[in-house]
Amino acid sequence: MFVCLYQYKINLMHNYVINASIQIIPIVTDKHPYQWVDEAISIIQQSGIRYEIGPFATVLEGHYDEVMKVIHAVDHHLFERKCSEWISNLQIQIRSEGDITSLEKTEKFK
């Protein structure tokens, strides 16, 4: 029941551009945590949405459904590859009546 309700709410979300940051923190001993992070970044790179890699997180930009799909794909990939444990820190900014872009927030500093 929860899944159906969740999917229904996603379909009601607007079609404006949002931005989000994702930080993956692997809690592992099988290999260096950066290797798991590199795999997560590879999934993001293959997604086709706009992204910017930073030293602590990666910023994603696209329509709500596209961004959420990439976030889900990263977590699914780590699960399928048997990463034993990780934390996904997310920040999502949504504007109800229009696009919100990273450039709008940072261009004055460039």
Secondary structure, 3 states (H helix, E strand, C coil): CHHHHHHHHHHHCCCCEEEEEEEEEECCCCCCHHHHHHHHHHHHHHHCCEEEECCCCEEEEEEHHHHHHHHHHHHHHHHHCCCCCEEEEEEEECCCCCCCCHHHHHHHHC
